[in-house]
Amino acid sequence: MATRTVRLDEESEKLLSEIQAATGLSVSAVLKQGLVSVREARRRDDSAVPFELYRSLDLGPGGYALAPAREAKAAIRRILSRNRAR
């Protein structure tokens, strides 16, 4: 079993004391549970699909495109011919 030395600022020390008082766990047990929680959170984040990331960006309603991407070539021809006519 390894021994680690960890430096905590006042806020972290206070939080550790609060968790210990609320749970009755030792410092080691609280820190071990914290490590497990971080590992589980990373697993949840790693399993997110690309669309979840896109949805979290909240890009708003859009509306700036002149045509859908699948019609881009035809839209460019239409826009260019309209601009040439001016």
Jmol script that loads the backbone (N, CA, C; Angstrom):
load data "model"
ATOM      1  N   MET A   1       0.849  -1.173   0.000  1.00  0.00           N
ATOM      2  CA  MET A   1       0.000   0.000   0.000  1.00  0.00           C
ATOM      3  C   MET A   1       0.894   1.235   0.000  1.00  0.00           C
ATOM      4  N   ALA A   2       0.593   2.165  -0.902  1.00  0.00           N
ATOM      5  CA  ALA A   2       1.392   3.383  -1.031  1.00  0.00           C
ATOM      6  C   ALA A   2       0.926   4.440  -0.033  1.00  0.00           C
ATOM      7  N   THR A   3       1.862   5.295   0.344  1.00  0.00           N
ATOM      8  CA  THR A   3       1.548   6.427   1.211  1.00  0.00           C
ATOM      9  C   THR A   3       1.740   7.692   0.403  1.00  0.00           C
ATOM     10  N   ARG A   4       0.762   8.578   0.440  1.00  0.00           N
ATOM     11  CA  ARG A   4       0.806   9.840  -0.307  1.00  0.00           C
ATOM     12  C   ARG A   4       0.701  11.007   0.658  1.00  0.00           C
ATOM     13  N   THR A   5       1.333  12.097   0.299  1.00  0.00           N
ATOM     14  CA  THR A   5       1.187  13.344   1.036  1.00  0.00           C
ATOM     15  C   THR A   5       0.431  14.310   0.139  1.00  0.00           C
ATOM     16  N   VAL A   6      -0.645  14.857   0.660  1.00  0.00           N
ATOM     17  CA  VAL A   6      -1.493  15.748  -0.122  1.00  0.00           C
ATOM     18  C   VAL A   6      -1.607  17.072   0.616  1.00  0.00           C
ATOM     19  N   ARG A   7      -1.410  18.162  -0.108  1.00  0.00           N
ATOM     20  CA  ARG A   7      -1.587  19.494   0.477  1.00  0.00           C
ATOM     21  C   ARG A   7      -2.962  20.015   0.087  1.00  0.00           C
ATOM     22  N   LEU A   8      -3.709  20.456   1.081  1.00  0.00           N
ATOM     23  CA  LEU A   8      -5.039  20.987   0.840  1.00  0.00           C
ATOM     24  C   LEU A   8      -5.090  22.443   1.262  1.00  0.00           C
ATOM     25  N   ASP A   9      -5.753  23.250   0.461  1.00  0.00           N
ATOM     26  CA  ASP A   9      -5.969  24.634   0.880  1.00  0.00           C
ATOM     27  C   ASP A   9      -7.071  24.645   1.945  1.00  0.00           C
ATOM     28  N   GLU A  10      -7.334  25.809   2.510  1.00  0.00           N
ATOM     29  CA  GLU A  10      -8.295  25.899   3.611  1.00  0.00           C
ATOM     30  C   GLU A  10      -9.687  25.438   3.193  1.00  0.00           C
ATOM     31  N   GLU A  11     -10.100  25.827   2.003  1.00  0.00           N
ATOM     32  CA  GLU A  11     -11.437  25.459   1.531  1.00  0.00           C
ATOM     33  C   GLU A  11     -11.567  23.945   1.373  1.00  0.00           C
ATOM     34  N   SER A  12     -10.542  23.309   0.804  1.00  0.00           N
ATOM     35  CA  SER A  12     -10.574  21.858   0.616  1.00  0.00           C
ATOM     36  C   SER A  12     -10.536  21.135   1.955  1.00  0.00           C
ATOM     37  N   GLU A  13      -9.753  21.648   2.877  1.00  0.00           N
ATOM     38  CA  GLU A  13      -9.673  21.059   4.221  1.00  0.00           C
ATOM     39  C   GLU A  13     -11.031  21.144   4.924  1.00  0.00           C
ATOM     40  N   LYS A  14     -11.697  22.289   4.773  1.00  0.00           N
ATOM     41  CA  LYS A  14     -13.019  22.467   5.377  1.00  0.00           C
ATOM     42  C   LYS A  14     -14.020  21.500   4.751  1.00  0.00           C
ATOM     43  N   LEU A  15     -13.962  21.366   3.438  1.00  0.00           N
ATOM     44  CA  LEU A  15     -14.852  20.448   2.734  1.00  0.00           C
ATOM     45  C   LEU A  15     -14.611  19.009   3.184  1.00  0.00           C
ATOM     46  N   LEU A  16     -13.362  18.627   3.327  1.00  0.00           N
ATOM     47  CA  LEU A  16     -13.018  17.288   3.797  1.00  0.00           C
ATOM     48  C   LEU A  16     -13.586  17.045   5.193  1.00  0.00           C
ATOM     49  N   SER A  17     -13.446  18.028   6.072  1.00  0.00           N
ATOM     50  CA  SER A  17     -13.980  17.901   7.432  1.00  0.00           C
ATOM     51  C   SER A  17     -15.497  17.764   7.425  1.00  0.00           C
ATOM     52  N   GLU A  18     -16.166  18.546   6.570  1.00  0.00           N
ATOM     53  CA  GLU A  18     -17.630  18.467   6.474  1.00  0.00           C
ATOM     54  C   GLU A  18     -18.070  17.086   6.000  1.00  0.00           C
ATOM     55  N   ILE A  19     -17.374  16.554   5.002  1.00  0.00           N
ATOM     56  CA  ILE A  19     -17.726  15.233   4.475  1.00  0.00           C
ATOM     57  C   ILE A  19     -17.492  14.165   5.533  1.00  0.00           C
ATOM     58  N   GLN A  20     -16.385  14.263   6.245  1.00  0.00           N
ATOM     59  CA  GLN A  20     -16.099  13.310   7.312  1.00  0.00           C
ATOM     60  C   GLN A  20     -17.180  13.356   8.385  1.00  0.00           C
ATOM     61  N   ALA A  21     -17.566  14.553   8.795  1.00  0.00           N
ATOM     62  CA  ALA A  21     -18.582  14.697   9.839  1.00  0.00           C
ATOM     63  C   ALA A  21     -19.928  14.138   9.376  1.00  0.00           C
ATOM     64  N   ALA A  22     -20.264  14.367   8.117  1.00  0.00           N
ATOM     65  CA  ALA A  22     -21.559  13.925   7.599  1.00  0.00           C
ATOM     66  C   ALA A  22     -21.613  12.417   7.378  1.00  0.00           C
ATOM     67  N   THR A  23     -20.485  11.820   6.997  1.00  0.00           N
ATOM     68  CA  THR A  23     -20.482  10.398   6.643  1.00  0.00           C
ATOM     69  C   THR A  23     -19.879   9.499   7.710  1.00  0.00           C
ATOM     70  N   GLY A  24     -19.043  10.065   8.567  1.00  0.00           N
ATOM     71  CA  GLY A  24     -18.368   9.252   9.567  1.00  0.00           C
ATOM     72  C   GLY A  24     -17.194   8.468   9.000  1.00  0.00           C
ATOM     73  N   LEU A  25     -16.791   8.776   7.784  1.00  0.00           N
ATOM     74  CA  LEU A  25     -15.680   8.078   7.136  1.00  0.00           C
ATOM     75  C   LEU A  25     -14.346   8.694   7.533  1.00  0.00           C
ATOM     76  N   SER A  26     -13.283   7.913   7.384  1.00  0.00           N
ATOM     77  CA  SER A  26     -11.936   8.425   7.631  1.00  0.00           C
ATOM     78  C   SER A  26     -11.492   9.274   6.444  1.00  0.00           C
ATOM     79  N   VAL A  27     -10.385   9.985   6.635  1.00  0.00           N
ATOM     80  CA  VAL A  27      -9.829  10.796   5.549  1.00  0.00           C
ATOM     81  C   VAL A  27      -9.523   9.901   4.351  1.00  0.00           C
ATOM     82  N   SER A  28      -8.899   8.761   4.597  1.00  0.00           N
ATOM     83  CA  SER A  28      -8.553   7.843   3.506  1.00  0.00           C
ATOM     84  C   SER A  28      -9.792   7.377   2.759  1.00  0.00           C
ATOM     85  N   ALA A  29     -10.838   7.027   3.482  1.00  0.00           N
ATOM     86  CA  ALA A  29     -12.059   6.536   2.843  1.00  0.00           C
ATOM     87  C   ALA A  29     -12.719   7.625   2.002  1.00  0.00           C
ATOM     88  N   VAL A  30     -12.733   8.851   2.508  1.00  0.00           N
ATOM     89  CA  VAL A  30     -13.316   9.964   1.751  1.00  0.00           C
ATOM     90  C   VAL A  30     -12.529  10.191   0.467  1.00  0.00           C
ATOM     91  N   LEU A  31     -11.204  10.198   0.559  1.00  0.00           N
ATOM     92  CA  LEU A  31     -10.378  10.417  -0.629  1.00  0.00           C
ATOM     93  C   LEU A  31     -10.527   9.272  -1.629  1.00  0.00           C
ATOM     94  N   LYS A  32     -10.632   8.033  -1.141  1.00  0.00           N
ATOM     95  CA  LYS A  32     -10.830   6.894  -2.044  1.00  0.00           C
ATOM     96  C   LYS A  32     -12.153   7.022  -2.789  1.00  0.00           C
ATOM     97  N   GLN A  33     -13.209   7.412  -2.069  1.00  0.00           N
ATOM     98  CA  GLN A  33     -14.503   7.592  -2.735  1.00  0.00           C
ATOM     99  C   GLN A  33     -14.433   8.719  -3.760  1.00  0.00           C
ATOM    100  N   GLY A  34     -13.666   9.754  -3.446  1.00  0.00           N
ATOM    101  CA  GLY A  34     -13.484  10.844  -4.405  1.00  0.00           C
ATOM    102  C   GLY A  34     -12.808  10.365  -5.675  1.00  0.00           C
ATOM    103  N   LEU A  35     -11.803   9.513  -5.534  1.00  0.00           N
ATOM    104  CA  LEU A  35     -11.117   8.966  -6.709  1.00  0.00           C
ATOM    105  C   LEU A  35     -12.067   8.123  -7.556  1.00  0.00           C
ATOM    106  N   VAL A  36     -12.876   7.305  -6.899  1.00  0.00           N
ATOM    107  CA  VAL A  36     -13.846   6.481  -7.622  1.00  0.00           C
ATOM    108  C   VAL A  36     -14.852   7.371  -8.349  1.00  0.00           C
ATOM    109  N   SER A  37     -15.296   8.441  -7.703  1.00  0.00           N
ATOM    110  CA  SER A  37     -16.259   9.361  -8.322  1.00  0.00           C
ATOM    111  C   SER A  37     -15.677  10.025  -9.563  1.00  0.00           C
ATOM    112  N   VAL A  38     -14.426  10.427  -9.493  1.00  0.00           N
ATOM    113  CA  VAL A  38     -13.779  11.055 -10.649  1.00  0.00           C
ATOM    114  C   VAL A  38     -13.666  10.054 -11.792  1.00  0.00           C
ATOM    115  N   ARG A  39     -13.284   8.825 -11.469  1.00  0.00           N
ATOM    116  CA  ARG A  39     -13.173   7.798 -12.513  1.00  0.00           C
ATOM    117  C   ARG A  39     -14.518   7.562 -13.188  1.00  0.00           C
ATOM    118  N   GLU A  40     -15.590   7.459 -12.411  1.00  0.00           N
ATOM    119  CA  GLU A  40     -16.920   7.227 -12.980  1.00  0.00           C
ATOM    120  C   GLU A  40     -17.381   8.414 -13.820  1.00  0.00           C
ATOM    121  N   ALA A  41     -17.086   9.618 -13.374  1.00  0.00           N
ATOM    122  CA  ALA A  41     -17.464  10.810 -14.138  1.00  0.00           C
ATOM    123  C   ALA A  41     -16.737  10.839 -15.480  1.00  0.00           C
ATOM    124  N   ARG A  42     -15.475  10.454 -15.483  1.00  0.00           N
ATOM    125  CA  ARG A  42     -14.715  10.421 -16.742  1.00  0.00           C
ATOM    126  C   ARG A  42     -15.280   9.366 -17.685  1.00  0.00           C
ATOM    127  N   ARG A  43     -15.684   8.239 -17.146  1.00  0.00           N
ATOM    128  CA  ARG A  43     -16.277   7.194 -17.991  1.00  0.00           C
ATOM    129  C   ARG A  43     -17.570   7.688 -18.625  1.00  0.00           C
ATOM    130  N   ARG A  44     -18.377   8.407 -17.856  1.00  0.00           N
ATOM    131  CA  ARG A  44     -19.627   8.951 -18.409  1.00  0.00           C
ATOM    132  C   ARG A  44     -19.318   9.960 -19.506  1.00  0.00           C
ATOM    133  N   ASP A  45     -18.323  10.813 -19.274  1.00  0.00           N
ATOM    134  CA  ASP A  45     -17.958  11.818 -20.275  1.00  0.00           C
ATOM    135  C   ASP A  45     -17.401  11.170 -21.535  1.00  0.00           C
ATOM    136  N   ASP A  46     -16.606  10.125 -21.376  1.00  0.00           N
ATOM    137  CA  ASP A  46     -16.003   9.455 -22.528  1.00  0.00           C
ATOM    138  C   ASP A  46     -17.037   8.717 -23.365  1.00  0.00           C
ATOM    139  N   SER A  47     -18.161   8.340 -22.760  1.00  0.00           N
ATOM    140  CA  SER A  47     -19.166   7.584 -23.498  1.00  0.00           C
ATOM    141  C   SER A  47     -20.160   8.492 -24.218  1.00  0.00           C
ATOM    142  N   ALA A  48     -20.020   9.795 -24.077  1.00  0.00           N
ATOM    143  CA  ALA A  48     -20.937  10.723 -24.742  1.00  0.00           C
ATOM    144  C   ALA A  48     -20.734  10.658 -26.253  1.00  0.00           C
ATOM    145  N   VAL A  49     -21.831  10.648 -26.963  1.00  0.00           N
ATOM    146  CA  VAL A  49     -21.755  10.614 -28.420  1.00  0.00           C
ATOM    147  C   VAL A  49     -21.557  12.032 -28.944  1.00  0.00           C
ATOM    148  N   PRO A  50     -21.021  12.186 -30.149  1.00  0.00           N
ATOM    149  CA  PRO A  50     -20.752  13.526 -30.685  1.00  0.00           C
ATOM    150  C   PRO A  50     -21.974  14.440 -30.684  1.00  0.00           C
ATOM    151  N   PHE A  51     -23.166  13.883 -30.941  1.00  0.00           N
ATOM    152  CA  PHE A  51     -24.349  14.737 -30.964  1.00  0.00           C
ATOM    153  C   PHE A  51     -24.615  15.351 -29.600  1.00  0.00           C
ATOM    154  N   GLU A  52     -24.292  14.633 -28.514  1.00  0.00           N
ATOM    155  CA  GLU A  52     -24.482  15.188 -27.166  1.00  0.00           C
ATOM    156  C   GLU A  52     -23.614  16.425 -26.984  1.00  0.00           C
ATOM    157  N   LEU A  53     -22.394  16.389 -27.484  1.00  0.00           N
ATOM    158  CA  LEU A  53     -21.520  17.555 -27.416  1.00  0.00           C
ATOM    159  C   LEU A  53     -22.107  18.695 -28.234  1.00  0.00           C
ATOM    160  N   TYR A  54     -22.566  18.403 -29.434  1.00  0.00           N
ATOM    161  CA  TYR A  54     -23.175  19.423 -30.297  1.00  0.00           C
ATOM    162  C   TYR A  54     -24.378  20.053 -29.605  1.00  0.00           C
ATOM    163  N   ARG A  55     -25.231  19.222 -29.009  1.00  0.00           N
ATOM    164  CA  ARG A  55     -26.424  19.742 -28.348  1.00  0.00           C
ATOM    165  C   ARG A  55     -26.046  20.612 -27.149  1.00  0.00           C
ATOM    166  N   SER A  56     -24.967  20.277 -26.458  1.00  0.00           N
ATOM    167  CA  SER A  56     -24.568  21.062 -25.286  1.00  0.00           C
ATOM    168  C   SER A  56     -24.012  22.432 -25.671  1.00  0.00           C
ATOM    169  N   LEU A  57     -23.603  22.616 -26.926  1.00  0.00           N
ATOM    170  CA  LEU A  57     -23.068  23.908 -27.357  1.00  0.00           C
ATOM    171  C   LEU A  57     -24.147  24.971 -27.474  1.00  0.00           C
ATOM    172  N   ASP A  58     -25.385  24.576 -27.691  1.00  0.00           N
ATOM    173  CA  ASP A  58     -26.523  25.487 -27.799  1.00  0.00           C
ATOM    174  C   ASP A  58     -26.218  26.614 -28.772  1.00  0.00           C
ATOM    175  N   LEU A  59     -26.136  26.265 -30.038  1.00  0.00           N
ATOM    176  CA  LEU A  59     -25.780  27.226 -31.075  1.00  0.00           C
ATOM    177  C   LEU A  59     -26.935  28.125 -31.496  1.00  0.00           C
ATOM    178  N   GLY A  60     -28.089  27.936 -30.914  1.00  0.00           N
ATOM    179  CA  GLY A  60     -29.223  28.790 -31.231  1.00  0.00           C
ATOM    180  C   GLY A  60     -29.975  28.299 -32.448  1.00  0.00           C
ATOM    181  N   PRO A  61     -30.947  29.078 -32.894  1.00  0.00           N
ATOM    182  CA  PRO A  61     -31.812  28.625 -33.975  1.00  0.00           C
ATOM    183  C   PRO A  61     -31.161  28.630 -35.350  1.00  0.00           C
ATOM    184  N   GLY A  62     -30.079  29.346 -35.534  1.00  0.00           N
ATOM    185  CA  GLY A  62     -29.434  29.391 -36.847  1.00  0.00           C
ATOM    186  C   GLY A  62     -30.158  30.352 -37.756  1.00  0.00           C
ATOM    187  N   GLY A  63     -30.322  29.970 -39.017  1.00  0.00           N
ATOM    188  CA  GLY A  63     -31.049  30.810 -39.943  1.00  0.00           C
ATOM    189  C   GLY A  63     -30.159  31.647 -40.841  1.00  0.00           C
ATOM    190  N   TYR A  64     -28.857  31.431 -40.790  1.00  0.00           N
ATOM    191  CA  TYR A  64     -27.943  32.229 -41.599  1.00  0.00           C
ATOM    192  C   TYR A  64     -27.674  31.603 -42.956  1.00  0.00           C
ATOM    193  N   ALA A  65     -27.911  30.303 -43.087  1.00  0.00           N
ATOM    194  CA  ALA A  65     -27.634  29.615 -44.344  1.00  0.00           C
ATOM    195  C   ALA A  65     -28.684  29.989 -45.381  1.00  0.00           C
ATOM    196  N   LEU A  66     -28.253  30.099 -46.614  1.00  0.00           N
ATOM    197  CA  LEU A  66     -29.173  30.431 -47.698  1.00  0.00           C
ATOM    198  C   LEU A  66     -29.846  29.193 -48.271  1.00  0.00           C
ATOM    199  N   ALA A  67     -29.279  28.015 -47.980  1.00  0.00           N
ATOM    200  CA  ALA A  67     -29.856  26.762 -48.459  1.00  0.00           C
ATOM    201  C   ALA A  67     -29.310  25.627 -47.602  1.00  0.00           C
ATOM    202  N   PRO A  68     -30.023  24.496 -47.557  1.00  0.00           N
ATOM    203  CA  PRO A  68     -29.488  23.343 -46.836  1.00  0.00           C
ATOM    204  C   PRO A  68     -28.218  22.830 -47.509  1.00  0.00           C
ATOM    205  N   ALA A  69     -27.367  22.177 -46.767  1.00  0.00           N
ATOM    206  CA  ALA A  69     -26.089  21.695 -47.295  1.00  0.00           C
ATOM    207  C   ALA A  69     -26.277  20.753 -48.473  1.00  0.00           C
ATOM    208  N   ARG A  70     -27.322  19.943 -48.452  1.00  0.00           N
ATOM    209  CA  ARG A  70     -27.523  18.988 -49.553  1.00  0.00           C
ATOM    210  C   ARG A  70     -27.865  19.682 -50.869  1.00  0.00           C
ATOM    211  N   GLU A  71     -28.260  20.950 -50.807  1.00  0.00           N
ATOM    212  CA  GLU A  71     -28.583  21.710 -52.017  1.00  0.00           C
ATOM    213  C   GLU A  71     -27.564  22.820 -52.274  1.00  0.00           C
ATOM    214  N   ALA A  72     -26.380  22.703 -51.711  1.00  0.00           N
ATOM    215  CA  ALA A  72     -25.399  23.785 -51.756  1.00  0.00           C
ATOM    216  C   ALA A  72     -24.975  24.149 -53.181  1.00  0.00           C
ATOM    217  N   LYS A  73     -24.684  23.160 -54.020  1.00  0.00           N
ATOM    218  CA  LYS A  73     -24.207  23.464 -55.377  1.00  0.00           C
ATOM    219  C   LYS A  73     -25.258  24.222 -56.182  1.00  0.00           C
ATOM    220  N   ALA A  74     -26.490  23.768 -56.116  1.00  0.00           N
ATOM    221  CA  ALA A  74     -27.562  24.453 -56.850  1.00  0.00           C
ATOM    222  C   ALA A  74     -27.786  25.850 -56.283  1.00  0.00           C
ATOM    223  N   ALA A  75     -27.688  25.989 -54.975  1.00  0.00           N
ATOM    224  CA  ALA A  75     -27.901  27.293 -54.346  1.00  0.00           C
ATOM    225  C   ALA A  75     -26.808  28.272 -54.752  1.00  0.00           C
ATOM    226  N   ILE A  76     -25.571  27.805 -54.845  1.00  0.00           N
ATOM    227  CA  ILE A  76     -24.466  28.685 -55.255  1.00  0.00           C
ATOM    228  C   ILE A  76     -24.700  29.185 -56.677  1.00  0.00           C
ATOM    229  N   ARG A  77     -25.105  28.275 -57.581  1.00  0.00           N
ATOM    230  CA  ARG A  77     -25.397  28.694 -58.960  1.00  0.00           C
ATOM    231  C   ARG A  77     -26.500  29.751 -58.986  1.00  0.00           C
ATOM    232  N   ARG A  78     -27.550  29.515 -58.222  1.00  0.00           N
ATOM    233  CA  ARG A  78     -28.672  30.443 -58.173  1.00  0.00           C
ATOM    234  C   ARG A  78     -28.241  31.807 -57.632  1.00  0.00           C
ATOM    235  N   ILE A  79     -27.471  31.813 -56.564  1.00  0.00           N
ATOM    236  CA  ILE A  79     -27.026  33.069 -55.943  1.00  0.00           C
ATOM    237  C   ILE A  79     -26.088  33.825 -56.872  1.00  0.00           C
ATOM    238  N   LEU A  80     -25.142  33.110 -57.504  1.00  0.00           N
ATOM    239  CA  LEU A  80     -24.200  33.766 -58.414  1.00  0.00           C
ATOM    240  C   LEU A  80     -24.906  34.335 -59.635  1.00  0.00           C
ATOM    241  N   SER A  81     -25.857  33.593 -60.178  1.00  0.00           N
ATOM    242  CA  SER A  81     -26.570  34.118 -61.348  1.00  0.00           C
ATOM    243  C   SER A  81     -27.429  35.319 -60.961  1.00  0.00           C
ATOM    244  N   ARG A  82     -27.977  35.309 -59.783  1.00  0.00           N
ATOM    245  CA  ARG A  82     -28.753  36.454 -59.310  1.00  0.00           C
ATOM    246  C   ARG A  82     -27.849  37.677 -59.136  1.00  0.00           C
ATOM    247  N   ASN A  83     -26.642  37.470 -58.605  1.00  0.00           N
ATOM    248  CA  ASN A  83     -25.704  38.583 -58.413  1.00  0.00           C
ATOM    249  C   ASN A  83     -25.196  39.128 -59.748  1.00  0.00           C
ATOM    250  N   ARG A  84     -25.009  38.256 -60.747  1.00  0.00           N
ATOM    251  CA  ARG A  84     -24.552  38.712 -62.065  1.00  0.00           C
ATOM    252  C   ARG A  84     -25.617  39.542 -62.771  1.00  0.00           C
ATOM    253  N   ALA A  85     -26.863  39.244 -62.493  1.00  0.00           N
ATOM    254  CA  ALA A  85     -27.969  39.951 -63.149  1.00  0.00           C
ATOM    255  C   ALA A  85     -28.092  41.399 -62.670  1.00  0.00           C
ATOM    256  N   ARG A  86     -27.540  41.716 -61.541  1.00  0.00           N
ATOM    257  CA  ARG A  86     -27.645  43.083 -61.000  1.00  0.00           C
ATOM    258  C   ARG A  86     -26.845  44.053 -61.767  1.00  0.00           C
TER     259      ARG A  86
END
end "model"
wireframe off; spacefill off
backbone 0.3
color backbone group
